[in-house]
Amino acid sequence: MKQFNYLADEHAREKARESQERFQAQYFPSGRRPGERGRAAIWQARLVLLVMINIAQLWILSATVEAALAEHYKHLIPLVIASAVCWLIALSIVLWWKPASSRRTSTGYVKENESTDHRL
């Protein structure tokens, strides 16, 4: 019995073979395929976002210390909440905002090696 999407899988494998033949790493000046440069851009964007959040947290920290020393306690709660929000955003960037794996298709299926073809 064949899988319900047998023809779609065959078509996907054919397209993957074509793109691998067309985009061999030796033909690019950096030695990488275009997709790998895209991943580097995503990592750089994550780093820039983390640096910006870190600067914002430093500003919030200095405002919190200044408010505490001036005994303006009504300003402390919003500043602590803002710092917590920055921390949660930074945590989400570190844990969840990652480039998609090159082994995953656009629909979320994991690509298998050609040698481990499991057709029924």
C-alpha positions in Angstrom: 0.0 0.0 0.0 1.4 3.4 -1.0 1.4 6.5 1.1 -1.3 9.0 0.4 1.2 11.6 -0.6 3.6 9.4 -2.5 3.6 11.6 -5.6 4.1 14.8 -3.6 7.1 13.2 -1.8 8.6 12.2 -5.1 8.1 15.7 -6.5 9.7 17.2 -3.4 12.7 14.9 -3.7 13.1 15.8 -7.3 13.1 19.5 -6.5 15.6 19.0 -3.7 17.9 17.1 -6.1 17.6 19.9 -8.7 18.4 22.6 -6.1 21.4 20.7 -4.7 22.8 20.3 -8.2 22.2 23.9 -9.1 23.6 25.4 -5.8 26.8 23.6 -5.1 28.9 25.3 -2.5 32.0 25.4 -4.7 30.3 27.9 -7.0 29.9 30.6 -4.4 32.6 33.0 -3.3 32.1 32.4 0.4 31.9 28.6 0.0 28.3 28.6 1.2 24.9 28.2 -0.4 22.5 31.2 -0.4 20.4 29.7 2.4 23.3 29.6 4.8 24.0 33.3 4.3 20.3 33.9 5.2 20.7 32.0 8.4 23.8 34.1 9.3 21.6 37.2 8.8 19.0 35.8 11.1 21.6 35.2 13.8 23.0 38.7 13.4 19.5 40.2 13.7 18.9 38.2 16.9 22.2 39.5 18.3 21.3 43.1 17.4 17.9 42.7 19.1 19.5 41.3 22.2 22.0 44.1 22.4 19.2 46.7 22.0 17.2 45.1 24.8 20.3 45.0 27.0 20.8 48.7 26.5 17.2 49.4 27.3 17.5 47.3 30.5 20.6 49.2 31.5 18.7 52.5 31.0 15.8 51.1 33.1 18.2 50.0 35.8 19.8 53.4 36.0 16.3 55.0 36.2 15.3 52.5 38.9 18.4 53.3 41.0 17.9 57.0 40.6 14.2 56.8 41.6 15.1 54.7 44.6 17.8 57.1 45.8 15.4 60.1 45.3 12.8 58.2 47.3 10.2 58.3 44.4 8.9 54.9 45.2 5.8 55.2 43.0 8.1 55.0 39.9 9.7 51.7 41.0 6.8 49.3 40.1 6.5 50.4 36.5 10.3 50.3 36.1 10.5 46.8 37.5 7.7 45.6 35.3 9.4 47.2 32.2 12.6 45.4 33.1 10.8 42.1 33.5 9.1 42.6 30.1 12.5 43.2 28.5 13.9 40.1 30.2 11.0 38.0 28.9 11.4 39.3 25.3 15.2 38.5 25.5 14.4 35.1 26.8 12.0 34.4 23.9 14.5 35.6 21.4 17.1 33.2 22.8 14.9 30.2 23.1 12.4 30.4 20.2 13.4 32.8 17.5 15.7 30.5 15.5 16.2 29.9 11.8 14.3 27.0 10.4 16.3 23.8 10.1 17.6 23.0 6.6 16.2 19.5 7.1 12.6 20.8 7.5 10.3 21.5 4.6 8.0 24.5 4.5 5.1 22.3 5.8 7.1 21.1 8.8 8.0 17.6 7.7 11.5 16.4 8.3 13.4 15.5 5.1 14.8 12.1 5.1 18.1 11.0 3.5 17.8 9.4 0.1 19.3 6.2 1.5 16.6 5.9 4.2 13.6 6.0 1.9 10.6 4.4 3.8 8.0 3.7 1.2 5.3 1.1 1.9 
